[in-house]
Amino acid sequence: MDTLRILLTAFLALTMTLSARADCVKGNCTDGEGDYEWIDGTRYNGQWKDDRQHGSGVMTWPNGDTYNGQWNEGLRHGRGVYVKKNGFSYEGDWKKGKPDGRGVMKWPNGDTYTGGFKNGVRHGNGTYRTKGGKSMAGKWENDRFAGF
């Protein structure tokens, strides 16, 4: 019986410690402006509506990746900048959590793409430039160059 009581007490203490970290640490994270930290260390500082990121805000992941921009119902939506620790970045329009509209994507090797995106991939008119200066400008369909 004592062993069960000790295990139960340890479990409850651990559960309370973990849940205390996954919470609003400052402000109003329901309908307002606040800072929220998840159990894995991901942090969001910004505007909230109905318990979701909504409006302007910054999300920072434990690995160093960041997103700074607009949110709608908990998803990246509107204008924003996503930067990965490895040097990859996307700056532009977002829709339902994915690049969608006009934007600039940069890879760690120095290559860039400026143009249209749809559902997270290159789509529409755009220009791909390599670090070495070569470029392809024209129409893109579903992340593939479709011609001039």
N, C-alpha and C positions, 0 to 999 in steps of 0.2 A: 504494500500500500504506500509506503514512504517513497519507494522508487517511482511509482506512478505519479505521485504528488510532485516530486522533484522534476520529472520530465515534463509534466503539464505546466509547471511554473516556468521552466526554461523556455518552452514553446511559446507561452503567452508573452514573456519578456522579449523574445526575438521578434514575434509578430508585431508587437507594439513599437519596437525600434524601427522595423522596416516600414511600417505604415506611417510613422511620424516623418520619414524622409520623403514620402510620396504625397506631398501636400502643398498647399499655398503657403509660402514662407513669408510673403509680404503683400499687403494690399487686398484687393477684391478680385479673386479668380473665378467669380461666378458671373457678375455683370459689372464690369469696371476695368480697372487697371491693376495688375498684380504680377508677382513673381511666383512661379511654380517650379518645383523640382520633383522629378520622377525618381523611383528607386534606383535606376541605373545611372543616375547623375545627370541626365538630360535636363536642361533648364529652359524655361520660356519666360521672357519678360515682355509684357505688353498688354494689349487690350483683350478683354473677354466678353462673351455674350452667351448666355445659357450654358455655362460651364465649358465653353470651347474657345479656342483662340479665334478672335474675330476683330478685324481692324489692323492696326500696325503692331508689329512685334518682332522680337529677336529670339530664335531658337538656337541653343548651343548644345551640341552633343559631346559626350565625354571624350571622343576621339579627336576633338578639335574642329569638326565641321560646324559651319554656321549658316543660318538663313536669316536675312534681315529684310523684312518687307511686309506685304499685305497678306491677311488671312481671311478666310470665310468658312465658318462652321468647322473649324479645326484643320482646314487644309490650306496650303499655300495657294493663294488666289489673288490676282491683280499684279502689281509690279513688285519685283523682289530680286535679291541677290543671294545665291547659294554658293558657298566657297568650301571646298573640301581641303582637308589638311595636306593632301598630296599635290595641291596646286590646280586641280580641276575647278572650273567655276562656270556658272551660268547667271547672266544678268538679263532680265527681261520680263516678259509677260508670263503669268502662270494661270492655269485653269484646273480646278479640282486636284491640286497637288502635283501637276506636271507642267513642264514648259509648254506653252501654247500661245501663239501669237508671234510677236517679233522679239528677237533677243540675240545675245552674243554668248557663244559657248567657247571656252578656252580649255585646252588640254595641257597637262604638265610638260609635254614635249615642245610647247610653244605654238602649236597649230591652233587656228581659230575658225569658227564659223559664225557669220553674221547673216541673219535672215529669218525666214519663217520657220515656225515649229507647230506641230499639231500632235496632241496626245503624247507629248514627251519626246518626239523624234523630229529630225529636220524634215520640213515639208513646206513647199511653196518656193518662192524666189529666195536665193541666198548665195553667198560666196564663201568658199572654203579656202583658207590660206595656210600654207605650211610655214614653218619657222624659216625655211630656206628661201621663201619669197614666191614660190609657185602658187597659182590659184586656179580655182574652177568656179565660174559664176554661171548661174542658170537656174533651172527648175529642179527641185528635189521632191521625191515622192516616197513616203514611208521610209525615210532615212537613207535613201539611195539617190545618187545623182541621175537625173532623168534626161538631161540634155540642155541645150541652149535655147 
